[in-house]
Amino acid sequence: MKKLLILGLLFSTGLFQACTVNENPQPITNELLAEVFEVKADFTPGNSFRNYYNLSPVIFDSDVLLVYEFVGLDKTGADIWKPLPQIYTSDNGIHQYNFDFTKLDFSIFLDANFDRMRLNNSWRLGKTFRVVIVPGKFAKMVDKNNLQNVMNTLKLTESSVVDLTI
């Protein structure tokens, strides 16, 4: 019985010494976690008023994609970005810019309760959007209504913006 107890203790000691814990994991930089890019989009009958973009590499299931519409400049010359969806009313009716995404791709689209071709070209052609990939662990910590706050939280700068052209 004593021999079995000694063998059991030796086995247990060997088992615990074989397991190691990495107490100093390598930090992951924000450049690998968050990304921001800019796209220009035309909304026409030819693309069903929807622009598709592939994500390469694909994002994690926990990541969140945010999209902002460029709406002009403020009186200081700073860009004004509004989060999607954005809803507008006109004499024609109601139209909106919106988006959807998967971990593989995303699309930005123009929807309306009237014929979208009745919209002035400035509403349909050459629209600029900023897209931010927010790592899942930051998704609840950022003020998603303000692009600059999102970029500051994720330590992204204007030089981080990648211009994607279709």
Steps between C-alpha positions, in 0.01 A plus 500: 500500500789730586654437157173595326480822701860590410438421131183712508687793656783474244249488215312804639823697541603422143158599372505841669856574392415417139239778493632850453321831509612786281483789744623752242282461191600707200284811475283536194532840338198706398619495141409131493167550673343816360489629146352804329450557131318731265286404202326696228168363382259558214142386548346409165248254357799307360618406850146489647596810703739282704881487512671179615848475651700193603681496832851368466599358733160405636402641838424308818141410589525733801621801297266787416494702182402868517430717195489881485378728221704809408252790502727802458729732691432701813588872523857414606549278195483172695324200345149421621419127518159358595447136602281277285214458474426859395141583410404799286164645399423694184205587279546155342467315829747333736839355405784360705855373480555180691736202510526136591798274560624150558848392600576461127358818346278803538271713288385860509164568343251774422139422583190714438123490498502646145693455174861569602581631152291806593773597747746767393837355389666649809302249709591203278843551341846540650389454861783457752483267799744406778494144626648400836558142611466502878638201691229331704659583835482874419150499348321593822762754608483743208256780423389366163321824411826692465761380249780703661430348843503152348832567328652652816390205714651257250814714460435550129609818321426659163817333372341165597218551247536273198330626184320216324386556146253271327 
